Amino acid sequence: MTAVTAPTVADLRAVTTVTIAQAGAFLGMSTATAYRAAAEGTLPVITVGKTRRVPTPRLLALVGLPYEPQGEPEHAGSPA
């Protein structure tokens, strides 16, 4: 099994979701423990189709940090 590198706070603030394994690595958990926490509901997840992801604002909130996204996302159809 490949080890998952823990994302930094800056990494998390640059994206809206991460995998359960990445969230676990950030929290210092093994992948198995992270998936167990997700199944128990103690690690917040959203499900889209068959994919489960951890919203980074909620992950950061678990450790008492604000999300503070890096820059404003560009939207299709926005005036230049």
All heavy atoms as TSV, in Angstrom:
chain	resi	resn	atom	element	x	y	z
A	1	MET	N	N	0.830	-1.173	0.000
A	1	MET	CA	C	0.000	0.000	0.000
A	1	MET	C	C	0.882	1.247	0.000
A	1	MET	O	O	1.885	1.304	0.682
A	1	MET	CB	C	-0.920	-0.013	1.219
A	1	MET	CG	C	-1.851	1.178	1.269
A	1	MET	SD	S	-3.095	1.045	2.557
A	1	MET	CE	C	-4.340	0.167	1.646
A	2	THR	N	N	0.501	2.247	-0.758
A	2	THR	CA	C	1.266	3.478	-0.869
A	2	THR	C	C	0.906	4.425	0.265
A	2	THR	O	O	-0.270	4.630	0.558
A	2	THR	CB	C	0.964	4.166	-2.225
A	2	THR	OG1	O	1.224	3.243	-3.273
A	2	THR	CG2	C	1.812	5.395	-2.404
A	3	ALA	N	N	1.920	5.008	0.884
A	3	ALA	CA	C	1.682	5.981	1.955
A	3	ALA	C	C	1.135	7.271	1.355
A	3	ALA	O	O	1.543	7.688	0.273
A	3	ALA	CB	C	2.975	6.259	2.697
A	4	VAL	N	N	0.203	7.876	2.063
A	4	VAL	CA	C	-0.396	9.132	1.624
A	4	VAL	C	C	0.341	10.268	2.313
A	4	VAL	O	O	0.528	10.247	3.530
A	4	VAL	CB	C	-1.897	9.180	1.978
A	4	VAL	CG1	C	-2.508	10.510	1.596
A	4	VAL	CG2	C	-2.634	8.036	1.310
A	5	THR	N	N	0.767	11.254	1.530
A	5	THR	CA	C	1.434	12.421	2.091
A	5	THR	C	C	0.394	13.370	2.655
A	5	THR	O	O	-0.601	13.681	1.992
A	5	THR	CB	C	2.254	13.141	1.004
A	5	THR	OG1	O	3.199	12.217	0.464
A	5	THR	CG2	C	2.977	14.346	1.561
A	6	ALA	N	N	0.614	13.833	3.864
A	6	ALA	CA	C	-0.326	14.755	4.503
A	6	ALA	C	C	-0.277	16.112	3.811
A	6	ALA	O	O	0.804	16.669	3.618
A	6	ALA	CB	C	0.018	14.916	5.972
A	7	PRO	N	N	-1.440	16.648	3.443
A	7	PRO	CA	C	-1.462	17.987	2.852
A	7	PRO	C	C	-1.167	19.035	3.926
A	7	PRO	O	O	-1.430	18.822	5.112
A	7	PRO	CB	C	-2.894	18.126	2.326
A	7	PRO	CG	C	-3.702	17.153	3.111
A	7	PRO	CD	C	-2.770	16.045	3.516
A	8	THR	N	N	-0.621	20.162	3.504
A	8	THR	CA	C	-0.395	21.276	4.422
A	8	THR	C	C	-1.675	22.095	4.538
A	8	THR	O	O	-2.611	21.923	3.750
A	8	THR	CB	C	0.724	22.188	3.907
A	8	THR	OG1	O	0.281	22.796	2.682
A	8	THR	CG2	C	2.023	21.422	3.676
A	9	VAL	N	N	-1.715	23.002	5.489
A	9	VAL	CA	C	-2.869	23.897	5.623
A	9	VAL	C	C	-3.028	24.704	4.344
A	9	VAL	O	O	-4.145	24.890	3.838
A	9	VAL	CB	C	-2.726	24.808	6.863
A	9	VAL	CG1	C	-3.814	25.866	6.897
A	9	VAL	CG2	C	-2.754	23.969	8.137
A	10	ALA	N	N	-1.931	25.178	3.767
A	10	ALA	CA	C	-2.002	25.926	2.506
A	10	ALA	C	C	-2.578	25.053	1.389
A	10	ALA	O	O	-3.381	25.528	0.582
A	10	ALA	CB	C	-0.623	26.449	2.118
A	11	ASP	N	N	-2.168	23.786	1.337
A	11	ASP	CA	C	-2.722	22.862	0.344
A	11	ASP	C	C	-4.234	22.760	0.508
A	11	ASP	O	O	-4.980	22.785	-0.467
A	11	ASP	CB	C	-2.135	21.455	0.497
A	11	ASP	CG	C	-0.666	21.352	0.146
A	11	ASP	OD1	O	-0.147	22.217	-0.595
A	11	ASP	OD2	O	-0.031	20.388	0.631
A	12	LEU	N	N	-4.687	22.628	1.752
A	12	LEU	CA	C	-6.115	22.462	2.012
A	12	LEU	C	C	-6.904	23.711	1.660
A	12	LEU	O	O	-8.033	23.629	1.173
A	12	LEU	CB	C	-6.346	22.089	3.478
A	12	LEU	CG	C	-5.815	20.723	3.892
A	12	LEU	CD1	C	-5.988	20.525	5.391
A	12	LEU	CD2	C	-6.506	19.611	3.122
A	13	ARG	N	N	-6.317	24.865	1.892
A	13	ARG	CA	C	-7.020	26.113	1.584
A	13	ARG	C	C	-7.100	26.373	0.084
A	13	ARG	O	O	-7.863	27.221	-0.355
A	13	ARG	CB	C	-6.353	27.280	2.301
A	13	ARG	CG	C	-6.624	27.240	3.792
A	13	ARG	CD	C	-6.021	28.412	4.515
A	13	ARG	NE	N	-6.435	28.392	5.915
A	13	ARG	CZ	C	-5.699	28.852	6.901
A	13	ARG	NH1	N	-4.507	29.384	6.651
A	13	ARG	NH2	N	-6.141	28.806	8.134
A	14	ALA	N	N	-6.333	25.636	-0.697
A	14	ALA	CA	C	-6.333	25.813	-2.149
A	14	ALA	C	C	-7.364	24.935	-2.859
A	14	ALA	O	O	-7.575	25.073	-4.054
A	14	ALA	CB	C	-4.941	25.524	-2.707
A	15	VAL	N	N	-7.999	24.019	-2.124
A	15	VAL	CA	C	-8.977	23.105	-2.723
A	15	VAL	C	C	-10.234	23.070	-1.864
A	15	VAL	O	O	-10.228	23.503	-0.718
A	15	VAL	CB	C	-8.404	21.678	-2.887
A	15	VAL	CG1	C	-7.218	21.670	-3.844
A	15	VAL	CG2	C	-7.998	21.097	-1.539
A	16	THR	N	N	-11.307	22.552	-2.436
A	16	THR	CA	C	-12.568	22.503	-1.681
A	16	THR	C	C	-12.811	21.158	-1.019
A	16	THR	O	O	-13.545	21.093	-0.038
A	16	THR	CB	C	-13.765	22.836	-2.588
A	16	THR	OG1	O	-13.761	21.951	-3.703
A	16	THR	CG2	C	-13.693	24.276	-3.074
A	17	THR	N	N	-12.223	20.085	-1.549
A	17	THR	CA	C	-12.360	18.766	-0.939
A	17	THR	C	C	-11.057	17.996	-1.071
A	17	THR	O	O	-10.219	18.308	-1.921
A	17	THR	CB	C	-13.483	17.914	-1.605
A	17	THR	OG1	O	-13.127	17.652	-2.957
A	17	THR	CG2	C	-14.829	18.604	-1.530
A	18	VAL	N	N	-10.903	16.989	-0.211
A	18	VAL	CA	C	-9.765	16.074	-0.295
A	18	VAL	C	C	-10.289	14.653	-0.110
A	18	VAL	O	O	-11.421	14.443	0.314
A	18	VAL	CB	C	-8.676	16.374	0.764
A	18	VAL	CG1	C	-7.994	17.691	0.499
A	18	VAL	CG2	C	-9.242	16.331	2.179
A	19	THR	N	N	-9.451	13.688	-0.413
A	19	THR	CA	C	-9.841	12.301	-0.210
A	19	THR	C	C	-9.868	11.988	1.283
A	19	THR	O	O	-9.271	12.710	2.099
A	19	THR	CB	C	-8.861	11.330	-0.897
A	19	THR	OG1	O	-7.587	11.436	-0.253
A	19	THR	CG2	C	-8.739	11.614	-2.393
A	20	ILE	N	N	-10.526	10.917	1.625
A	20	ILE	CA	C	-10.564	10.481	3.025
A	20	ILE	C	C	-9.149	10.157	3.501
A	20	ILE	O	O	-8.767	10.508	4.622
A	20	ILE	CB	C	-11.524	9.289	3.194
A	20	ILE	CG1	C	-12.960	9.751	2.937
A	20	ILE	CG2	C	-11.370	8.649	4.574
A	20	ILE	CD1	C	-13.982	8.634	2.869
A	21	ALA	N	N	-8.349	9.535	2.655
A	21	ALA	CA	C	-6.969	9.206	3.026
A	21	ALA	C	C	-6.150	10.473	3.280
A	21	ALA	O	O	-5.366	10.527	4.241
A	21	ALA	CB	C	-6.323	8.361	1.943
A	22	GLN	N	N	-6.309	11.497	2.442
A	22	GLN	CA	C	-5.585	12.758	2.643
A	22	GLN	C	C	-6.024	13.430	3.942
A	22	GLN	O	O	-5.192	13.955	4.683
A	22	GLN	CB	C	-5.817	13.709	1.471
A	22	GLN	CG	C	-5.136	13.291	0.192
A	22	GLN	CD	C	-5.569	14.143	-0.979
A	22	GLN	OE1	O	-6.756	14.419	-1.167
A	22	GLN	NE2	N	-4.610	14.575	-1.773
A	23	ALA	N	N	-7.325	13.429	4.209
A	23	ALA	CA	C	-7.832	14.021	5.450
A	23	ALA	C	C	-7.258	13.285	6.651
A	23	ALA	O	O	-6.832	13.912	7.632
A	23	ALA	CB	C	-9.357	13.980	5.469
A	24	GLY	N	N	-7.229	11.969	6.577
A	24	GLY	CA	C	-6.660	11.181	7.666
A	24	GLY	C	C	-5.191	11.484	7.880
A	24	GLY	O	O	-4.742	11.630	9.020
A	25	ALA	N	N	-4.442	11.594	6.793
A	25	ALA	CA	C	-3.012	11.909	6.906
A	25	ALA	C	C	-2.821	13.278	7.560
A	25	ALA	O	O	-1.950	13.451	8.415
A	25	ALA	CB	C	-2.349	11.870	5.533
A	26	PHE	N	N	-3.644	14.250	7.192
A	26	PHE	CA	C	-3.570	15.579	7.791
A	26	PHE	C	C	-3.825	15.510	9.296
A	26	PHE	O	O	-3.181	16.203	10.081
A	26	PHE	CB	C	-4.583	16.518	7.125
A	26	PHE	CG	C	-4.674	17.873	7.760
A	26	PHE	CD1	C	-3.662	18.803	7.594
A	26	PHE	CD2	C	-5.764	18.218	8.537
A	26	PHE	CE1	C	-3.733	20.054	8.197
A	26	PHE	CE2	C	-5.855	19.465	9.142
A	26	PHE	CZ	C	-4.833	20.389	8.970
A	27	LEU	N	N	-4.758	14.654	9.698
A	27	LEU	CA	C	-5.107	14.516	11.110
A	27	LEU	C	C	-4.204	13.547	11.861
A	27	LEU	O	O	-4.372	13.335	13.065
A	27	LEU	CB	C	-6.565	14.054	11.237
A	27	LEU	CG	C	-7.610	15.056	10.740
A	27	LEU	CD1	C	-8.987	14.399	10.699
A	27	LEU	CD2	C	-7.621	16.306	11.592
A	28	GLY	N	N	-3.245	12.934	11.157
A	28	GLY	CA	C	-2.319	12.001	11.801
A	28	GLY	C	C	-2.882	10.601	11.984
A	28	GLY	O	O	-2.416	9.854	12.837
A	29	MET	N	N	-3.883	10.251	11.170
A	29	MET	CA	C	-4.525	8.930	11.253
A	29	MET	C	C	-4.028	8.035	10.128
A	29	MET	O	O	-3.628	8.516	9.082
A	29	MET	CB	C	-6.038	9.047	11.033
A	29	MET	CG	C	-6.787	9.890	11.945
A	29	MET	SD	S	-8.507	9.888	11.365
A	29	MET	CE	C	-9.242	10.923	12.596
A	30	SER	N	N	-4.143	6.751	10.342
A	30	SER	CA	C	-3.903	5.820	9.246
A	30	SER	C	C	-5.087	5.907	8.283
A	30	SER	O	O	-6.163	6.413	8.644
A	30	SER	CB	C	-3.789	4.386	9.773
A	30	SER	OG	O	-5.064	3.934	10.231
A	31	THR	N	N	-4.905	5.416	7.083
A	31	THR	CA	C	-5.996	5.419	6.106
A	31	THR	C	C	-7.169	4.601	6.618
A	31	THR	O	O	-8.326	5.025	6.503
A	31	THR	CB	C	-5.497	4.879	4.755
A	31	THR	OG1	O	-4.456	5.753	4.280
A	31	THR	CG2	C	-6.598	4.828	3.724
A	32	ALA	N	N	-6.889	3.448	7.227
A	32	ALA	CA	C	-7.966	2.598	7.749
A	32	ALA	C	C	-8.764	3.319	8.829
A	32	ALA	O	O	-10.001	3.265	8.851
A	32	ALA	CB	C	-7.394	1.287	8.287
A	33	THR	N	N	-8.072	4.014	9.710
A	33	THR	CA	C	-8.751	4.753	10.776
A	33	THR	C	C	-9.588	5.888	10.193
A	33	THR	O	O	-10.702	6.153	10.653
A	33	THR	CB	C	-7.736	5.293	11.797
A	33	THR	OG1	O	-7.043	4.185	12.360
A	33	THR	CG2	C	-8.405	6.092	12.890
A	34	ALA	N	N	-9.071	6.557	9.173
A	34	ALA	CA	C	-9.814	7.652	8.534
A	34	ALA	C	C	-11.102	7.126	7.891
A	34	ALA	O	O	-12.168	7.744	8.036
A	34	ALA	CB	C	-8.938	8.348	7.502
A	35	TYR	N	N	-11.020	6.002	7.195
A	35	TYR	CA	C	-12.223	5.423	6.584
A	35	TYR	C	C	-13.216	4.964	7.652
A	35	TYR	O	O	-14.423	5.114	7.488
A	35	TYR	CB	C	-11.865	4.272	5.638
A	35	TYR	CG	C	-11.535	4.760	4.257
A	35	TYR	CD1	C	-10.225	5.043	3.889
A	35	TYR	CD2	C	-12.542	4.971	3.312
A	35	TYR	CE1	C	-9.916	5.520	2.628
A	35	TYR	CE2	C	-12.245	5.442	2.047
A	35	TYR	CZ	C	-10.933	5.716	1.701
A	35	TYR	OH	O	-10.642	6.197	0.446
A	36	ARG	N	N	-12.720	4.455	8.759
A	36	ARG	CA	C	-13.602	4.058	9.862
A	36	ARG	C	C	-14.290	5.293	10.449
A	36	ARG	O	O	-15.499	5.277	10.715
A	36	ARG	CB	C	-12.796	3.301	10.923
A	36	ARG	CG	C	-13.631	2.562	11.918
A	36	ARG	CD	C	-12.847	1.558	12.785
A	36	ARG	NE	N	-11.478	1.919	13.149
A	36	ARG	CZ	C	-10.382	1.394	12.585
A	36	ARG	NH1	N	-10.482	0.474	11.639
A	36	ARG	NH2	N	-9.189	1.762	12.972
A	37	ALA	N	N	-13.544	6.376	10.643
A	37	ALA	CA	C	-14.122	7.625	11.169
A	37	ALA	C	C	-15.168	8.181	10.210
A	37	ALA	O	O	-16.209	8.686	10.640
A	37	ALA	CB	C	-13.012	8.652	11.413
A	38	ALA	N	N	-14.917	8.072	8.903
A	38	ALA	CA	C	-15.898	8.529	7.917
A	38	ALA	C	C	-17.166	7.684	7.992
A	38	ALA	O	O	-18.282	8.209	7.951
A	38	ALA	CB	C	-15.297	8.481	6.513
A	39	ALA	N	N	-17.007	6.377	8.139
A	39	ALA	CA	C	-18.166	5.479	8.228
A	39	ALA	C	C	-18.972	5.734	9.499
A	39	ALA	O	O	-20.199	5.630	9.495
A	39	ALA	CB	C	-17.705	4.022	8.182
A	40	GLU	N	N	-18.278	6.097	10.593
A	40	GLU	CA	C	-18.945	6.364	11.870
A	40	GLU	C	C	-19.556	7.762	11.925
A	40	GLU	O	O	-20.316	8.067	12.831
A	40	GLU	CB	C	-17.944	6.213	13.015
A	40	GLU	CG	C	-17.461	4.801	13.211
A	40	GLU	CD	C	-16.288	4.706	14.186
A	40	GLU	OE1	O	-15.752	5.757	14.620
A	40	GLU	OE2	O	-15.900	3.571	14.503
A	41	GLY	N	N	-19.171	8.614	10.970
A	41	GLY	CA	C	-19.704	9.972	10.951
A	41	GLY	C	C	-18.883	10.975	11.737
A	41	GLY	O	O	-19.272	12.133	11.853
A	42	THR	N	N	-17.735	10.563	12.275
A	42	THR	CA	C	-16.904	11.512	13.016
A	42	THR	C	C	-15.965	12.297	12.116
A	42	THR	O	O	-15.431	13.322	12.523
A	42	THR	CB	C	-16.098	10.809	14.125
A	42	THR	OG1	O	-15.323	9.771	13.541
A	42	THR	CG2	C	-17.020	10.234	15.185
A	43	LEU	N	N	-15.765	11.839	10.900
A	43	LEU	CA	C	-15.041	12.586	9.873
A	43	LEU	C	C	-16.074	12.983	8.834
A	43	LEU	O	O	-16.704	12.112	8.223
A	43	LEU	CB	C	-13.936	11.723	9.241
A	43	LEU	CG	C	-13.063	12.401	8.191
A	43	LEU	CD1	C	-12.278	13.562	8.797
A	43	LEU	CD2	C	-12.095	11.397	7.579
A	44	PRO	N	N	-16.311	14.287	8.643
A	44	PRO	CA	C	-17.375	14.715	7.736
A	44	PRO	C	C	-17.052	14.391	6.276
A	44	PRO	O	O	-15.941	14.649	5.817
A	44	PRO	CB	C	-17.441	16.225	7.951
A	44	PRO	CG	C	-16.081	16.605	8.442
A	44	PRO	CD	C	-15.577	15.414	9.215
A	45	VAL	N	N	-18.004	13.805	5.585
A	45	VAL	CA	C	-17.823	13.488	4.170
A	45	VAL	C	C	-19.054	13.898	3.375
A	45	VAL	O	O	-20.151	13.996	3.919
A	45	VAL	CB	C	-17.543	11.980	3.934
A	45	VAL	CG1	C	-16.237	11.559	4.562
A	45	VAL	CG2	C	-18.677	11.124	4.417
A	46	ILE	N	N	-18.833	14.149	2.109
A	46	ILE	CA	C	-19.930	14.325	1.162
A	46	ILE	C	C	-19.795	13.206	0.141
A	46	ILE	O	O	-18.695	12.730	-0.130
A	46	ILE	CB	C	-19.918	15.707	0.476
A	46	ILE	CG1	C	-18.598	15.963	-0.250
A	46	ILE	CG2	C	-20.201	16.814	1.481
A	46	ILE	CD1	C	-18.580	17.213	-1.096
A	47	THR	N	N	-20.912	12.767	-0.389
A	47	THR	CA	C	-20.913	11.696	-1.365
A	47	THR	C	C	-21.478	12.212	-2.674
A	47	THR	O	O	-22.549	12.812	-2.697
A	47	THR	CB	C	-21.754	10.504	-0.873
A	47	THR	OG1	O	-21.239	10.084	0.394
A	47	THR	CG2	C	-21.706	9.342	-1.854
A	48	VAL	N	N	-20.742	11.995	-3.748
A	48	VAL	CA	C	-21.191	12.326	-5.093
A	48	VAL	C	C	-21.046	11.045	-5.900
A	48	VAL	O	O	-19.933	10.586	-6.135
A	48	VAL	CB	C	-20.365	13.470	-5.714
A	48	VAL	CG1	C	-20.840	13.771	-7.118
A	48	VAL	CG2	C	-20.413	14.713	-4.840
A	49	GLY	N	N	-22.184	10.475	-6.263
A	49	GLY	CA	C	-22.140	9.167	-6.922
A	49	GLY	C	C	-21.578	8.151	-5.941
A	49	GLY	O	O	-22.074	8.002	-4.836
A	50	LYS	N	N	-20.493	7.493	-6.332
A	50	LYS	CA	C	-19.843	6.513	-5.456
A	50	LYS	C	C	-18.597	7.074	-4.775
A	50	LYS	O	O	-17.913	6.365	-4.048
A	50	LYS	CB	C	-19.466	5.274	-6.269
A	50	LYS	CG	C	-20.665	4.517	-6.776
A	50	LYS	CD	C	-20.228	3.282	-7.537
A	50	LYS	CE	C	-21.442	2.515	-8.031
A	50	LYS	NZ	N	-21.055	1.298	-8.748
A	51	THR	N	N	-18.329	8.355	-5.003
A	51	THR	CA	C	-17.127	8.980	-4.461
A	51	THR	C	C	-17.441	9.731	-3.178
A	51	THR	O	O	-18.391	10.504	-3.118
A	51	THR	CB	C	-16.543	9.973	-5.493
A	51	THR	OG1	O	-16.272	9.267	-6.695
A	51	THR	CG2	C	-15.266	10.610	-4.988
A	52	ARG	N	N	-16.632	9.482	-2.150
A	52	ARG	CA	C	-16.767	10.222	-0.894
A	52	ARG	C	C	-15.552	11.134	-0.746
A	52	ARG	O	O	-14.422	10.704	-0.936
A	52	ARG	CB	C	-16.862	9.271	0.292
A	52	ARG	CG	C	-18.133	8.456	0.277
A	52	ARG	CD	C	-18.286	7.603	1.507
A	52	ARG	NE	N	-17.151	6.683	1.635
A	52	ARG	CZ	C	-16.848	6.030	2.748
A	52	ARG	NH1	N	-17.573	6.180	3.826
A	52	ARG	NH2	N	-15.816	5.222	2.784
A	53	ARG	N	N	-15.815	12.392	-0.414
A	53	ARG	CA	C	-14.752	13.383	-0.231
A	53	ARG	C	C	-14.984	14.131	1.069
A	53	ARG	O	O	-16.104	14.224	1.550
A	53	ARG	CB	C	-14.745	14.391	-1.395
A	53	ARG	CG	C	-14.602	13.782	-2.781
A	53	ARG	CD	C	-13.212	13.415	-3.108
A	53	ARG	NE	N	-12.422	14.629	-3.296
A	53	ARG	CZ	C	-11.186	14.645	-3.719
A	53	ARG	NH1	N	-10.578	13.523	-4.014
A	53	ARG	NH2	N	-10.527	15.758	-3.860
A	54	VAL	N	N	-13.923	14.684	1.610
A	54	VAL	CA	C	-13.997	15.464	2.842
A	54	VAL	C	C	-13.920	16.946	2.464
A	54	VAL	O	O	-12.939	17.372	1.839
A	54	VAL	CB	C	-12.843	15.101	3.803
A	54	VAL	CG1	C	-12.892	15.946	5.062
A	54	VAL	CG2	C	-12.879	13.612	4.127
A	55	PRO	N	N	-14.942	17.736	2.833
A	55	PRO	CA	C	-14.891	19.180	2.549
A	55	PRO	C	C	-13.791	19.835	3.393
A	55	PRO	O	O	-13.757	19.666	4.615
A	55	PRO	CB	C	-16.266	19.694	2.967
A	55	PRO	CG	C	-17.122	18.483	3.158
A	55	PRO	CD	C	-16.199	17.342	3.452
A	56	THR	N	N	-12.897	20.559	2.742
A	56	THR	CA	C	-11.773	21.137	3.484
A	56	THR	C	C	-12.188	22.180	4.511
A	56	THR	O	O	-11.558	22.246	5.571
A	56	THR	CB	C	-10.697	21.690	2.532
A	56	THR	OG1	O	-11.297	22.574	1.598
A	56	THR	CG2	C	-10.004	20.573	1.798
A	57	PRO	N	N	-13.239	22.986	4.297
A	57	PRO	CA	C	-13.614	23.903	5.376
A	57	PRO	C	C	-13.983	23.160	6.667
A	57	PRO	O	O	-13.598	23.575	7.762
A	57	PRO	CB	C	-14.829	24.651	4.808
A	57	PRO	CG	C	-14.644	24.584	3.322
A	57	PRO	CD	C	-14.027	23.238	3.080
A	58	ARG	N	N	-14.677	22.041	6.538
A	58	ARG	CA	C	-15.065	21.264	7.726
A	58	ARG	C	C	-13.865	20.540	8.332
A	58	ARG	O	O	-13.759	20.396	9.551
A	58	ARG	CB	C	-16.178	20.294	7.372
A	58	ARG	CG	C	-17.441	21.102	6.993
A	58	ARG	CD	C	-18.678	20.315	6.883
A	58	ARG	NE	N	-18.992	19.613	8.119
A	58	ARG	CZ	C	-19.814	18.574	8.163
A	58	ARG	NH1	N	-20.393	18.131	7.061
A	58	ARG	NH2	N	-20.079	17.974	9.295
A	59	LEU	N	N	-12.933	20.086	7.494
A	59	LEU	CA	C	-11.715	19.436	7.999
A	59	LEU	C	C	-10.885	20.429	8.809
A	59	LEU	O	O	-10.441	20.120	9.920
A	59	LEU	CB	C	-10.900	18.873	6.835
A	59	LEU	CG	C	-9.556	18.241	7.177
A	59	LEU	CD1	C	-9.721	17.073	8.141
A	59	LEU	CD2	C	-8.850	17.803	5.905
A	60	LEU	N	N	-10.692	21.620	8.266
A	60	LEU	CA	C	-9.930	22.634	8.992
A	60	LEU	C	C	-10.638	23.043	10.278
A	60	LEU	O	O	-9.992	23.281	11.301
A	60	LEU	CB	C	-9.673	23.843	8.089
A	60	LEU	CG	C	-8.672	23.589	6.955
A	60	LEU	CD1	C	-8.695	24.727	5.953
A	60	LEU	CD2	C	-7.274	23.388	7.506
A	61	ALA	N	N	-11.971	23.110	10.243
A	61	ALA	CA	C	-12.737	23.464	11.440
A	61	ALA	C	C	-12.540	22.427	12.555
A	61	ALA	O	O	-12.565	22.783	13.735
A	61	ALA	CB	C	-14.217	23.611	11.101
A	62	LEU	N	N	-12.324	21.171	12.181
A	62	LEU	CA	C	-12.088	20.122	13.188
A	62	LEU	C	C	-10.877	20.434	14.056
A	62	LEU	O	O	-10.824	20.040	15.219
A	62	LEU	CB	C	-11.872	18.762	12.521
A	62	LEU	CG	C	-13.091	18.025	11.998
A	62	LEU	CD1	C	-12.658	16.752	11.276
A	62	LEU	CD2	C	-14.042	17.685	13.127
A	63	VAL	N	N	-9.900	21.127	13.477
A	63	VAL	CA	C	-8.685	21.448	14.232
A	63	VAL	C	C	-8.629	22.933	14.600
A	63	VAL	O	O	-7.579	23.454	14.968
A	63	VAL	CB	C	-7.407	21.011	13.474
A	63	VAL	CG1	C	-7.348	19.503	13.359
A	63	VAL	CG2	C	-7.311	21.667	12.112
A	64	GLY	N	N	-9.764	23.614	14.470
A	64	GLY	CA	C	-9.862	25.002	14.911
A	64	GLY	C	C	-9.254	26.030	13.990
A	64	GLY	O	O	-8.896	27.117	14.430
A	65	LEU	N	N	-9.139	25.701	12.703
A	65	LEU	CA	C	-8.574	26.648	11.741
A	65	LEU	C	C	-9.638	27.149	10.773
A	65	LEU	O	O	-10.513	26.381	10.366
A	65	LEU	CB	C	-7.454	25.980	10.933
A	65	LEU	CG	C	-6.226	25.546	11.720
A	65	LEU	CD1	C	-5.293	24.733	10.830
A	65	LEU	CD2	C	-5.512	26.762	12.277
A	66	PRO	N	N	-9.556	28.416	10.360
A	66	PRO	CA	C	-10.492	28.920	9.356
A	66	PRO	C	C	-10.090	28.425	7.973
A	66	PRO	O	O	-8.937	28.074	7.732
A	66	PRO	CB	C	-10.339	30.442	9.449
A	66	PRO	CG	C	-8.942	30.645	9.936
A	66	PRO	CD	C	-8.646	29.459	10.832
A	67	TYR	N	N	-11.067	28.400	7.058
A	67	TYR	CA	C	-10.801	27.933	5.694
A	67	TYR	C	C	-9.997	28.952	4.905
A	67	TYR	O	O	-9.002	28.617	4.299
A	67	TYR	CB	C	-12.118	27.597	5.004
A	67	TYR	CG	C	-11.986	27.177	3.555
A	67	TYR	CD1	C	-11.139	26.149	3.185
A	67	TYR	CD2	C	-12.711	27.816	2.564
A	67	TYR	CE1	C	-11.012	25.759	1.863
A	67	TYR	CE2	C	-12.600	27.425	1.247
A	67	TYR	CZ	C	-11.756	26.411	0.891
A	67	TYR	OH	O	-11.638	26.035	-0.409
A	68	GLU	N	N	-10.398	30.218	4.878
A	68	GLU	CA	C	-9.700	31.285	4.162
A	68	GLU	C	C	-9.182	30.855	2.797
A	68	GLU	O	O	-7.989	30.643	2.609
A	68	GLU	CB	C	-8.522	31.810	4.993
A	68	GLU	CG	C	-8.907	32.397	6.314
A	68	GLU	CD	C	-7.710	32.768	7.176
A	68	GLU	OE1	O	-6.556	32.580	6.733
A	68	GLU	OE2	O	-7.927	33.226	8.286
A	69	PRO	N	N	-10.089	30.700	1.803
A	69	PRO	CA	C	-9.645	30.263	0.472
A	69	PRO	C	C	-8.600	31.196	-0.113
A	69	PRO	O	O	-8.600	32.397	0.171
A	69	PRO	CB	C	-10.922	30.258	-0.359
A	69	PRO	CG	C	-11.964	30.913	0.452
A	69	PRO	CD	C	-11.490	31.020	1.854
A	70	GLN	N	N	-7.724	30.635	-0.914
A	70	GLN	CA	C	-6.651	31.390	-1.548
A	70	GLN	C	C	-7.138	32.007	-2.842
A	70	GLN	O	O	-7.247	31.332	-3.850
A	70	GLN	CB	C	-5.450	30.480	-1.828
A	70	GLN	CG	C	-4.908	29.788	-0.603
A	70	GLN	CD	C	-4.382	30.759	0.439
A	70	GLN	OE1	O	-3.620	31.655	0.113
A	70	GLN	NE2	N	-4.805	30.584	1.667
A	71	GLY	N	N	-7.486	33.282	-2.835
A	71	GLY	CA	C	-7.944	33.963	-4.045
A	71	GLY	C	C	-9.381	33.619	-4.366
A	71	GLY	O	O	-9.979	32.729	-3.778
A	72	GLU	N	N	-9.939	34.333	-5.275
A	72	GLU	CA	C	-11.314	34.114	-5.703
A	72	GLU	C	C	-11.331	33.188	-6.913
A	72	GLU	O	O	-10.554	33.382	-7.849
A	72	GLU	CB	C	-11.985	35.445	-6.085
A	72	GLU	CG	C	-12.220	36.353	-4.898
A	72	GLU	CD	C	-13.222	35.768	-3.922
A	72	GLU	OE1	O	-14.244	35.220	-4.377
A	72	GLU	OE2	O	-12.974	35.843	-2.710
A	73	PRO	N	N	-12.211	32.192	-6.913
A	73	PRO	CA	C	-12.298	31.321	-8.086
A	73	PRO	C	C	-12.892	32.092	-9.266
A	73	PRO	O	O	-13.698	32.996	-9.083
A	73	PRO	CB	C	-13.250	30.205	-7.640
A	73	PRO	CG	C	-14.035	30.805	-6.520
A	73	PRO	CD	C	-13.146	31.829	-5.869
A	74	GLU	N	N	-12.450	31.739	-10.448
A	74	GLU	CA	C	-13.001	32.349	-11.649
A	74	GLU	C	C	-14.215	31.564	-12.071
A	74	GLU	O	O	-14.229	30.343	-12.019
A	74	GLU	CB	C	-11.961	32.369	-12.768
A	74	GLU	CG	C	-10.791	33.289	-12.451
A	74	GLU	CD	C	-9.888	33.472	-13.646
A	74	GLU	OE1	O	-10.364	33.336	-14.786
A	74	GLU	OE2	O	-8.711	33.748	-13.424
A	75	HIS	N	N	-15.263	32.272	-12.455
A	75	HIS	CA	C	-16.499	31.638	-12.866
A	75	HIS	C	C	-16.709	31.832	-14.355
A	75	HIS	O	O	-16.415	32.908	-14.888
A	75	HIS	CB	C	-17.699	32.228	-12.105
A	75	HIS	CG	C	-17.588	32.050	-10.630
A	75	HIS	ND1	N	-17.816	30.852	-10.009
A	75	HIS	CD2	C	-17.244	32.904	-9.645
A	75	HIS	CE1	C	-17.640	30.990	-8.715
A	75	HIS	NE2	N	-17.285	32.223	-8.455
A	76	ALA	N	N	-17.220	30.811	-15.005
A	76	ALA	CA	C	-17.534	30.919	-16.429
A	76	ALA	C	C	-18.570	32.016	-16.616
A	76	ALA	O	O	-19.525	32.131	-15.862
A	76	ALA	CB	C	-18.061	29.597	-16.958
A	77	GLY	N	N	-18.368	32.842	-17.606
A	77	GLY	CA	C	-19.323	33.899	-17.907
A	77	GLY	C	C	-19.118	35.156	-17.092
A	77	GLY	O	O	-19.862	36.115	-17.218
A	78	SER	N	N	-18.077	35.197	-16.251
A	78	SER	CA	C	-17.798	36.402	-15.473
A	78	SER	C	C	-17.223	37.466	-16.375
A	78	SER	O	O	-16.446	37.173	-17.285
A	78	SER	CB	C	-16.797	36.101	-14.360
A	78	SER	OG	O	-17.311	35.176	-13.459
A	79	PRO	N	N	-17.572	38.714	-16.120
A	79	PRO	CA	C	-16.963	39.792	-16.909
A	79	PRO	C	C	-15.460	39.856	-16.660
A	79	PRO	O	O	-15.002	39.601	-15.541
A	79	PRO	CB	C	-17.642	41.068	-16.423
A	79	PRO	CG	C	-18.520	40.683	-15.282
A	79	PRO	CD	C	-18.525	39.196	-15.154
A	80	ALA	N	N	-14.709	40.179	-17.639
A	80	ALA	CA	C	-13.248	40.217	-17.518
A	80	ALA	C	C	-12.761	41.408	-16.769
A	80	ALA	O	O	-13.292	42.389	-16.580
A	80	ALA	CB	C	-12.602	40.202	-18.896
